[in-house]
Amino acid sequence: MDNAMADIQADDMKHGLYGDDLPDLIATKLLEVVSQDDLENTYYEMQKEWAETLPHDELMQTARDLGIL
């Protein structure tokens, strides 16, 4: 993006023209700069943390549901 376009978008943001779309725009921009490996690592860590919170019975059932056991 050239400087003129960036200036226009900055002015639009100052005047509230993006409204509720701003979080979507930020998320989209951040996805442009993050690598696929970063995304996969983050998703893996989130899933691991979730699995670690499961009681033993639910952990075993989930493993069976996923065909691990």
C-alpha positions in Angstrom: 0.0 0.0 0.0 1.4 3.4 -0.9 1.7 6.3 1.6 -1.3 8.2 0.1 -3.6 5.2 0.6 -2.3 4.7 4.1 -3.0 8.4 4.9 -6.5 8.1 3.5 -7.2 5.1 5.7 -5.7 6.8 8.7 -8.0 9.8 8.2 -11.0 7.5 7.8 -10.2 5.8 11.1 -9.8 9.1 12.9 -13.3 10.1 11.7 -14.9 6.7 12.7 -15.7 5.6 9.2 -14.6 2.0 9.9 -16.9 1.6 12.9 -17.4 -2.0 13.9 -15.2 -3.3 11.0 -12.0 -2.1 12.7 -11.5 -5.3 14.7 -11.9 -7.3 11.5 -9.5 -5.1 9.6 -6.9 -5.5 12.4 -7.3 -9.3 12.5 -6.9 -9.5 8.7 -3.8 -7.3 8.7 -2.2 -9.4 11.5 -2.9 -12.6 9.5 -1.0 -11.1 6.6 2.2 -10.8 8.6 2.0 -14.0 10.6 3.5 -17.2 9.2 1.6 -20.5 8.8 4.0 -22.1 11.3 3.1 -19.5 13.9 -0.6 -20.1 13.4 -0.2 -23.9 13.6 2.0 -23.6 16.7 -0.6 -21.3 18.4 -3.5 -23.6 17.5 -1.5 -26.7 18.8 -0.8 -25.0 22.1 -4.4 -24.0 22.5 -5.6 -27.5 21.9 -3.0 -29.0 24.2 -3.9 -26.6 27.0 -7.6 -27.5 26.5 -6.8 -31.3 26.6 -4.8 -30.8 29.8 -7.9 -29.4 31.5 -10.0 -32.5 30.8 -10.7 -35.0 33.6 -9.2 -38.4 33.0 -12.4 -40.0 31.8 -13.1 -37.2 29.3 -9.5 -37.3 28.1 -9.7 -41.1 27.5 -13.1 -40.7 25.7 -11.8 -37.9 23.5 -8.8 -40.1 22.6 -11.1 -42.9 21.7 -13.3 -40.5 19.6 -10.3 -39.4 17.7 -9.1 -43.0 17.1 -6.0 -42.6 19.2 -6.9 -45.5 21.5 
